[in-house]
Amino acid sequence: HKRIASEMRAAVEHVLGEQPLLSVLDVEDSDNPDLVDRKLIELIRYCDVGNGVLILADMFGGTPCNVAMGHMQPGNIEVISGANLPALIKAAALRQQTDDLVELAKTVVVSGQQYICLASDFMDGESRA
């Protein structure tokens, strides 16, 4: 949605440096889903260098995720929805270390989930106002 993909890429590259084969597809409300689909096909072809493609989408049920799910091929093209910065950083950091796309996807999901928390749970009782 909007420029979230480009901004997330910028944040990942701020942390890890330039990321080759990390492509983004920003989707505007006015974008035709067929055009989004064609752009995604081009990006999948560009990014697939033989170990499959992991697609991260911001929100399950949104157009970006729905279009991506139309290209799922278990073990070859995997889709993760609800992507956040920790998940993206984990994916970028580990992608060269494994040939198992499914295992990578599962690790990325766990990492993304681990960083979602209620900050006040980490404060002691005296610190709360």
C-alpha positions in Angstrom: 0.0 0.0 0.0 1.2 3.5 -1.0 5.0 3.7 -0.6 5.3 1.3 2.3 7.4 -1.1 0.2 9.9 1.5 -0.8 10.1 2.9 2.7 10.7 -0.5 4.2 13.4 -1.2 1.7 15.1 2.1 2.6 14.9 1.1 6.3 16.4 -2.4 5.7 19.2 -0.9 3.6 19.8 1.7 6.4 20.4 -1.2 8.8 22.1 -3.8 6.5 23.4 -1.8 3.5 22.5 -2.3 -0.1 20.4 -5.4 -0.8 20.7 -6.8 -4.3 17.6 -8.7 -5.5 15.4 -7.0 -2.9 12.7 -5.5 -5.2 9.7 -3.5 -4.1 6.3 -2.9 -5.6 4.5 0.1 -4.3 0.7 -0.2 -4.9 -1.5 2.9 -5.0 -5.3 2.8 -4.6 -5.7 3.8 -8.2 -3.5 1.0 -9.6 -5.3 -1.6 -11.7 -4.8 -5.0 -10.1 -3.9 -6.4 -13.6 -1.1 -3.9 -13.9 0.1 -4.8 -10.3 0.0 -8.4 -11.3 2.1 -7.8 -14.4 4.7 -5.8 -12.5 4.9 -8.5 -9.8 5.5 -11.2 -12.5 8.4 -9.1 -13.8 9.9 -8.7 -10.3 9.5 -12.4 -9.5 11.4 -13.3 -12.7 14.1 -10.7 -11.9 14.5 -12.0 -8.3 14.4 -15.7 -8.9 18.0 -16.8 -9.3 17.3 -20.4 -8.6 16.4 -20.6 -4.9 12.8 -19.3 -5.1 11.3 -16.0 -4.2 10.0 -14.8 -0.9 7.3 -12.1 -1.2 6.4 -10.0 1.9 3.2 -8.1 1.9 2.0 -5.5 4.4 -1.5 -6.8 5.1 -3.4 -10.0 4.5 -6.5 -9.4 2.3 -5.1 -6.2 0.7 -4.5 -6.0 -3.0 -0.7 -6.4 -2.8 -1.1 -9.7 -0.8 -4.0 -10.9 -2.9 -2.1 -10.4 -6.1 1.0 -12.1 -4.6 -1.0 -15.1 -3.4 -2.0 -15.7 -7.0 1.6 -16.6 -7.7 2.3 -18.8 -4.7 4.1 -22.1 -5.5 4.9 -23.8 -2.2 8.6 -24.2 -1.9 9.3 -21.9 -4.8 7.3 -18.7 -4.3 6.2 -18.1 -0.7 4.1 -15.2 0.5 4.2 -13.7 4.0 1.6 -11.2 5.0 1.8 -8.7 7.9 5.4 -7.9 7.1 7.2 -5.6 9.5 10.8 -4.3 9.7 12.2 -7.1 11.9 10.8 -9.7 9.5 12.3 -7.9 6.5 15.7 -7.6 8.2 15.7 -11.3 9.1 14.8 -12.2 5.5 17.6 -10.0 4.1 20.1 -11.2 6.6 19.4 -15.0 6.2 18.5 -15.3 2.5 22.1 -16.1 1.4 22.5 -18.7 4.1 19.8 -21.2 3.1 18.5 -22.9 0.0 15.3 -23.9 1.8 12.7 -21.2 1.0 10.1 -22.7 3.3 12.4 -22.8 6.3 13.5 -19.2 5.6 9.8 -18.1 5.4 9.0 -19.8 8.7 12.0 -18.2 10.4 11.0 -14.8 9.0 7.5 -15.2 10.3 8.7 -16.1 13.8 11.1 -13.2 13.8 8.4 -10.7 12.8 6.1 -12.1 15.5 8.7 -11.9 18.2 9.1 -8.2 17.8 5.4 -7.4 18.3 4.9 -6.6 22.0 3.2 -4.3 24.4 6.1 -2.1 25.7 4.5 -1.7 29.2 4.8 -5.4 29.7 8.6 -4.8 30.0 8.3 -2.1 32.6 8.4 -2.9 36.3 5.3 -2.0 38.4 7.0 1.1 39.9 7.7 2.7 36.6 4.1 2.8 35.5 2.2 5.9 36.1 
